[in-house]
Amino acid sequence: MDRRRLTAIGVVVAAVGAAAAVTLPSFAGDGGAPSTAPTSQAVEGADPEVVAAMRRDLRLTQAQVADRLKTERWATGVVDQLRTELGADYAGSWLSADGSQLNVAVADPAQARRVQATGAVPKVVERGVGQLDTLKTRMDRTADAARQVSGWYVDVASNSVVVLAQPGAEEAGWRFVDRAGVPRQAVRMATEEQPRLFVDLRGGEAFLNGPGRCSVGFAVVGGFVTAGHCGQVGDPVRNFDGSPLGAFRASSFPGDDWAFVQISGNNTVLPEVTDFQGGVARVAGSQEVPTGSSICRSGSTTGVSCGTVQARNATVRYPEGLVSGLVRTNVCAEPGDSGGSWISGNQAQGVTSGGSGDCRVGGTTFYQPVNEILQRNNLTLLTTQNFQALGGRR
């Protein structure tokens, strides 16, 4: 494989004086080929690399990308406001397929006027999101009875918990629902192949842990975050050429799927997601976007793919065990993309966990929310705003 391509993918250690920079996965696909993405300029809240990926994968014009990102920023603020104001009557929110309309579900018809006052569209439903989460928790506690079920998640748009039975196992899915004590009228049954993790047991690009290859998520003070299934506490991490990068200092899998890698030596992490052409998508924060928002995933195998957020609070059954609290998307990924970054506009969202399908036929991919990783490990996300204030700390 071409040496230049190796140094362009995944975790890159490039000499800068006595230091080296660990950069993040790319927004330009396969580094060996010329970019075919449409020429794009930056729009408010997103760098040109993100805009180009959205135009390509969501089939949008430059103006449509700008409009969508503007609506998503507005929707994020409205959802935060209404979640607080509505309390137990809040039943979830989601953007329409074209990203132009914010829908907010309420369990009390009297709250519809409050939703309308914000510019969102109210949807009166039977169950609040807290009730749906409680039903899903019952399923989590009965997981041992769900051997033929691939996963389950709260779907606020249908005001139900979706259970994903493996093909031909729908009756087993309903038995699982009954055993969990969840009323069938609150459940929507669907079928889906069992998801898999996206670690790739081949030597190669990005960072290596033994025979495994994964992708960097986001830079934090002291190192970077990635997927928990990529390594255990104490495991050393190497660059593709065998040089040391650091070691796993925290890792949780299964149950969760997150990890923190502390870098060593003269390595320095940057608050950027880079492309193979010298451009970067800068990370400005980690504000969670609503369901239905556009989102892009970057990984060392497939580069960048974009799509939309489909559901939150998903539980997934991998062969290695259950993982809860994931976010479901319609974005594809492949082995080696595990741990890679998910970004919406300029806001970090999470790291790749696993999924089904591939980037030739399409698929479903789940990510571990980045804010949980930061909170659980008392980590500080590096952003364009705080990087200099922190003195460019490793």
C-alpha positions as CSV (number, residue, x, y, z in Angstrom):
1,M,0.0,0.0,0.0
2,D,1.2,3.5,-0.9
3,R,3.1,5.1,2.1
4,R,1.4,8.5,1.4
5,R,-2.0,6.9,1.7
6,L,-1.1,5.3,5.0
7,T,-0.1,8.5,6.5
8,A,-3.2,10.2,5.3
9,I,-5.7,7.9,7.0
10,G,-6.9,7.7,10.6
11,V,-4.4,8.5,13.3
12,V,-1.6,10.5,11.7
13,V,1.7,11.2,13.4
14,A,3.4,14.0,11.5
15,A,6.6,15.5,12.8
16,V,6.3,19.1,13.7
17,G,9.7,20.1,15.2
18,A,10.0,17.8,18.2
19,A,6.2,17.2,18.4
20,A,3.8,15.0,16.5
21,A,0.1,15.6,15.9
22,V,-2.6,13.0,16.2
23,T,-5.3,14.0,13.8
24,L,-8.7,12.6,13.2
25,P,-10.4,10.7,10.4
26,S,-11.1,12.2,7.0
27,F,-14.0,13.7,5.1
28,A,-12.7,12.8,1.6
29,G,-13.3,9.1,1.2
30,D,-10.4,6.9,-0.1
31,G,-7.2,8.8,0.1
32,G,-5.7,7.3,-3.0
33,A,-8.3,8.6,-5.4
34,P,-9.1,12.2,-6.5
35,S,-12.0,13.8,-4.6
36,T,-15.3,13.6,-6.5
37,A,-17.2,15.6,-3.9
38,P,-18.9,18.8,-5.1
39,T,-16.9,22.0,-4.6
40,S,-18.3,23.6,-1.5
41,Q,-17.8,26.7,0.6
42,A,-18.2,27.0,4.4
43,V,-21.6,27.8,5.7
44,E,-22.3,29.0,9.2
45,G,-21.7,26.2,11.6
46,A,-19.9,23.9,9.2
47,D,-16.6,23.8,7.3
48,P,-16.4,23.1,3.5
49,E,-15.5,19.4,4.1
50,V,-18.7,18.8,6.1
51,V,-20.8,20.8,3.5
52,A,-19.4,18.7,0.6
53,A,-20.1,15.4,2.4
54,M,-23.7,16.5,3.1
55,R,-24.2,17.6,-0.5
56,R,-22.9,14.3,-1.8
57,D,-24.7,11.9,0.6
58,L,-28.0,13.8,1.3
59,R,-28.2,15.1,-2.3
60,L,-28.5,18.7,-1.3
61,T,-27.5,22.0,-2.9
62,Q,-25.2,24.4,-1.2
63,A,-28.3,26.6,-0.3
64,Q,-30.2,23.6,1.0
65,V,-27.3,22.6,3.3
66,A,-27.2,26.1,4.7
67,D,-30.9,26.1,5.3
68,R,-30.9,22.7,6.9
69,L,-28.1,23.5,9.3
70,K,-29.7,26.8,10.2
71,T,-33.0,24.9,11.0
72,E,-31.1,22.3,13.0
73,R,-29.4,24.9,15.1
74,W,-32.7,26.6,15.8
75,A,-34.4,23.2,16.6
76,T,-31.6,22.3,19.1
77,G,-32.4,25.4,21.1
78,V,-36.1,24.9,21.0
79,V,-35.9,21.3,22.1
80,D,-33.7,22.2,25.0
81,Q,-36.3,24.8,26.1
82,L,-39.4,22.7,25.7
83,R,-37.9,19.6,27.4
84,T,-37.5,21.8,30.5
85,E,-40.8,23.6,30.2
86,L,-43.0,20.6,29.4
87,G,-41.6,18.3,32.0
88,A,-43.4,14.9,32.1
89,D,-45.6,16.0,29.2
90,Y,-42.6,16.2,26.8
91,A,-42.9,13.2,24.5
92,G,-39.9,13.7,22.2
93,S,-39.0,15.7,19.1
94,W,-37.9,15.0,15.6
95,L,-37.2,16.9,12.4
96,S,-39.1,16.0,9.2
97,A,-37.3,14.0,6.5
98,D,-36.3,17.1,4.6
99,G,-35.2,18.9,7.8
100,S,-37.6,21.8,7.4
101,Q,-40.1,21.1,10.2
102,L,-39.6,20.4,13.9
103,N,-42.2,18.2,15.4
104,V,-42.6,18.1,19.2
105,A,-44.8,15.4,20.8
106,V,-46.8,16.2,24.0
107,A,-48.8,13.9,26.2
108,D,-51.2,16.7,27.3
109,P,-53.2,18.5,24.6
110,A,-53.2,21.6,26.7
111,Q,-49.4,22.0,26.0
112,A,-49.9,22.2,22.2
113,R,-50.2,25.9,22.3
114,R,-46.9,26.3,24.1
115,V,-45.2,24.2,21.4
116,Q,-46.8,26.3,18.6
117,A,-45.5,29.5,20.2
118,T,-41.9,28.4,19.5
119,G,-42.6,27.7,15.8
120,A,-42.6,23.9,16.2
121,V,-45.5,21.6,15.2
122,P,-47.2,19.9,18.2
123,K,-48.1,16.2,18.0
124,V,-50.5,15.0,20.7
125,V,-49.6,11.4,21.8
126,E,-50.5,8.9,24.5
127,R,-47.2,8.4,26.3
128,G,-44.5,10.9,27.4
129,V,-40.9,10.1,26.6
130,G,-40.3,9.3,30.3
131,Q,-42.9,6.5,30.0
132,L,-41.4,5.2,26.9
133,D,-37.9,5.2,28.5
134,T,-39.4,3.2,31.5
135,L,-40.9,0.6,29.1
136,K,-37.5,0.3,27.4
137,T,-35.8,-0.1,30.7
138,R,-38.1,-3.1,31.5
139,M,-36.8,-4.7,28.3
140,D,-33.2,-4.0,29.2
141,R,-33.8,-5.8,32.5
142,T,-35.2,-8.8,30.7
143,A,-32.5,-8.9,28.0
144,D,-31.6,-12.6,28.8
145,A,-35.0,-13.6,27.3
146,A,-34.2,-11.8,24.0
147,R,-31.8,-14.2,22.3
148,Q,-33.5,-13.8,18.9
149,V,-33.9,-10.1,19.2
150,S,-31.2,-7.8,17.7
151,G,-32.1,-4.7,19.7
152,W,-34.8,-2.2,20.8
153,Y,-35.1,1.5,21.0
154,V,-37.5,4.4,21.8
155,D,-39.1,5.8,18.6
156,V,-40.7,9.1,19.5
157,A,-42.2,9.6,16.1
158,S,-44.4,6.6,16.5
159,N,-44.7,7.0,20.3
160,S,-43.6,3.4,20.8
161,V,-40.7,1.2,21.6
162,V,-39.4,-0.6,18.5
163,V,-38.3,-4.2,18.9
164,L,-36.0,-5.5,16.2
165,A,-36.5,-9.3,15.9
166,Q,-34.1,-11.3,13.8
167,P,-35.7,-12.4,10.5
168,G,-38.3,-15.1,11.1
169,A,-38.2,-14.6,14.9
170,E,-41.1,-12.2,15.3
171,E,-43.0,-14.5,17.6
172,A,-39.9,-14.7,19.8
173,G,-39.9,-11.0,19.8
174,W,-43.4,-10.8,21.1
175,R,-42.7,-13.3,23.8
176,F,-39.8,-11.1,24.9
177,V,-42.2,-8.1,25.1
178,D,-44.7,-10.1,27.2
179,R,-42.0,-11.4,29.5
180,A,-40.8,-7.8,30.1
181,G,-44.3,-6.8,31.1
182,V,-44.6,-4.2,28.3
183,P,-48.0,-3.7,26.8
184,R,-48.1,-4.8,23.1
185,Q,-49.9,-1.6,22.1
186,A,-46.8,0.4,23.1
187,V,-44.5,-1.7,20.9
188,R,-43.8,-1.8,17.1
189,M,-42.2,-5.0,15.9
190,A,-39.7,-4.9,13.1
191,T,-37.0,-7.2,11.7
192,E,-33.3,-6.6,11.3
193,E,-30.1,-8.6,11.0
194,Q,-28.0,-8.8,14.1
195,P,-25.6,-5.8,14.2
196,R,-21.8,-6.4,14.4
197,L,-18.9,-4.4,15.7
198,F,-16.8,-2.5,13.2
199,V,-13.4,-3.4,14.5
200,D,-11.2,-4.8,11.7
201,L,-8.7,-7.6,12.6
202,R,-6.2,-6.6,10.0
203,G,-3.0,-4.5,10.4
204,G,-3.2,-1.2,8.6
205,E,-4.2,2.4,9.0
206,A,-5.5,4.4,11.9
207,F,-4.5,3.3,15.4
208,L,-3.7,-0.3,16.2
209,N,-4.2,-2.4,19.3
210,G,-2.7,-5.8,18.8
211,P,-4.2,-7.2,15.6
212,G,-7.1,-4.9,15.7
213,R,-7.6,-1.6,13.9
214,C,-10.0,1.2,14.9
215,S,-10.5,4.9,14.3
216,V,-10.0,8.0,16.5
217,G,-13.2,9.7,17.7
218,F,-12.5,13.2,19.1
219,A,-9.6,15.0,20.8
220,V,-9.8,15.6,24.5
221,V,-7.3,17.0,27.0
222,G,-4.7,14.3,27.3
223,G,-5.7,12.1,24.4
224,F,-8.7,11.0,22.4
225,V,-12.0,9.1,22.8
226,T,-13.0,6.1,20.8
227,A,-15.0,2.9,21.1
228,G,-14.8,0.6,24.1
229,H,-14.7,-2.6,22.1
230,C,-11.4,-1.3,20.5
231,G,-9.4,-2.0,23.6
232,Q,-9.2,-2.7,27.4
233,V,-7.6,-0.6,30.1
234,G,-3.8,-0.9,29.9
235,D,-3.7,-2.0,26.2
236,P,-1.0,-0.2,24.3
237,V,-2.0,1.8,21.2
238,R,0.3,2.1,18.2
239,N,0.4,4.0,15.0
240,F,0.3,2.0,11.7
241,D,4.1,2.0,11.5
242,G,4.4,0.5,15.0
243,S,5.4,3.6,16.8
244,P,3.8,4.1,20.2
245,L,0.8,6.5,20.6
246,G,-0.3,5.8,24.2
247,A,-2.6,3.4,26.0
248,F,-6.2,2.8,27.0
249,R,-6.8,4.5,30.4
250,A,-10.6,3.9,30.5
251,S,-12.9,1.5,28.6
252,S,-16.4,0.2,29.0
253,F,-17.8,-2.6,26.8
254,P,-20.3,-4.2,26.7
255,G,-23.1,-2.3,28.5
256,D,-21.5,0.9,27.0
257,D,-19.1,1.3,24.1
258,W,-16.6,4.1,25.0
259,A,-13.0,4.4,25.8
260,F,-10.3,7.0,26.5
261,V,-6.8,6.7,25.1
262,Q,-4.1,8.7,26.8
263,I,-1.4,9.7,24.4
264,S,2.3,9.6,25.3
265,G,5.6,11.2,24.4
266,N,5.5,14.2,22.1
267,N,2.2,13.4,20.5
268,T,-0.4,16.3,20.4
269,V,-4.1,16.1,19.7
270,L,-5.9,18.7,17.7
271,P,-9.6,19.8,17.8
272,E,-10.1,18.9,14.1
273,V,-11.5,16.2,11.8
274,T,-9.2,16.2,8.8
275,D,-9.6,15.3,5.1
276,F,-7.0,13.7,2.8
277,Q,-6.5,17.0,0.9
278,G,-5.2,19.2,3.6
279,G,-8.6,20.6,4.8
280,V,-10.1,20.2,8.2
281,A,-13.6,20.2,9.8
282,R,-13.1,22.1,13.1
283,V,-14.9,21.0,16.3
284,A,-16.7,23.8,18.1
285,G,-18.6,21.9,20.8
286,S,-20.7,18.9,21.5
287,Q,-24.3,20.1,21.6
288,E,-26.7,17.2,21.0
289,V,-28.8,17.6,17.9
290,P,-32.5,16.5,17.6
291,T,-33.7,13.2,16.0
292,G,-33.9,13.7,12.2
293,S,-30.9,16.0,12.1
294,S,-28.2,15.6,9.5
295,I,-25.0,13.9,10.7
296,C,-21.7,12.7,9.2
297,R,-19.5,9.8,10.2
298,S,-15.8,9.5,9.6
299,G,-13.7,6.4,9.8
300,S,-10.4,5.0,8.6
301,T,-11.9,2.4,6.3
302,T,-14.7,4.2,4.4
303,G,-13.9,7.9,4.9
304,V,-17.0,9.9,5.4
305,S,-20.7,9.1,5.0
306,C,-23.7,11.3,5.9
307,G,-27.3,10.6,6.8
308,T,-29.7,11.4,9.6
309,V,-30.3,10.6,13.2
310,Q,-33.2,8.1,13.4
311,A,-33.6,7.3,17.2
312,R,-31.9,7.7,20.6
313,N,-31.7,5.4,23.6
314,A,-31.2,2.3,21.5
315,T,-30.2,-1.1,22.9
316,V,-28.2,-3.3,20.6
317,R,-27.4,-7.0,20.9
318,Y,-23.9,-7.7,19.6
319,P,-22.5,-11.2,19.7
320,E,-20.2,-9.9,22.5
321,G,-23.2,-8.6,24.6
322,L,-25.8,-5.9,25.0
323,V,-25.0,-2.2,24.6
324,S,-27.5,0.5,25.7
325,G,-27.9,4.2,25.3
326,L,-26.8,4.3,21.6
327,V,-28.0,6.5,18.8
328,R,-29.4,4.8,15.7
329,T,-28.7,6.3,12.2
330,N,-29.1,5.4,8.5
331,V,-25.4,6.0,7.8
332,C,-23.2,3.1,6.6
333,A,-19.9,1.9,8.1
334,E,-17.6,-1.0,7.7
335,P,-14.9,-2.8,9.7
336,G,-12.1,-0.5,10.8
337,D,-14.5,2.5,11.2
338,S,-15.2,1.6,14.9
339,G,-14.5,4.5,17.2
340,G,-14.6,7.1,14.5
341,S,-16.1,10.5,14.8
342,W,-19.7,11.6,14.3
343,I,-20.2,15.3,13.7
344,S,-23.3,17.5,12.9
345,G,-22.3,20.9,11.5
346,N,-19.4,21.7,13.8
347,Q,-20.7,19.8,16.9
348,A,-19.2,16.5,18.0
349,Q,-21.9,13.9,18.5
350,G,-20.3,10.5,19.2
351,V,-18.1,7.6,18.3
352,T,-18.9,4.6,16.0
353,S,-20.1,1.5,17.8
354,G,-21.4,-1.0,15.2
355,G,-24.2,-1.8,12.9
356,S,-25.4,-3.8,9.9
357,G,-25.0,-3.5,6.1
358,D,-22.0,-1.8,4.4
359,C,-21.2,1.2,2.3
360,R,-22.0,-0.6,-1.0
361,V,-25.6,-1.4,-0.3
362,G,-26.2,0.9,2.7
363,G,-26.8,0.1,6.3
364,T,-27.6,1.1,9.8
365,T,-25.0,2.3,12.2
366,F,-25.1,3.1,15.9
367,Y,-22.9,5.6,17.8
368,Q,-22.1,6.1,21.5
369,P,-22.9,9.7,22.5
370,V,-19.8,11.7,23.1
371,N,-21.2,13.7,26.0
372,E,-21.7,10.6,28.1
373,I,-18.0,9.7,27.5
374,L,-16.9,13.1,28.6
375,Q,-19.1,13.2,31.7
376,R,-18.3,9.6,32.8
377,N,-14.6,10.2,32.6
378,N,-14.4,13.9,33.6
379,L,-12.8,14.7,30.2
380,T,-12.7,18.0,28.4
381,L,-13.4,18.0,24.7
382,L,-10.8,20.1,22.7
383,T,-12.5,22.7,20.5
384,T,-11.4,25.6,18.4
385,Q,-12.5,27.9,21.2
386,N,-10.6,26.3,24.2
387,F,-7.5,24.8,22.4
388,Q,-5.4,27.9,22.8
389,A,-6.8,28.7,26.3
390,L,-5.6,25.3,27.3
391,G,-2.2,26.0,25.8
392,G,-2.6,23.4,23.1
393,R,-2.3,20.7,25.9
394,R,-1.9,17.1,25.0
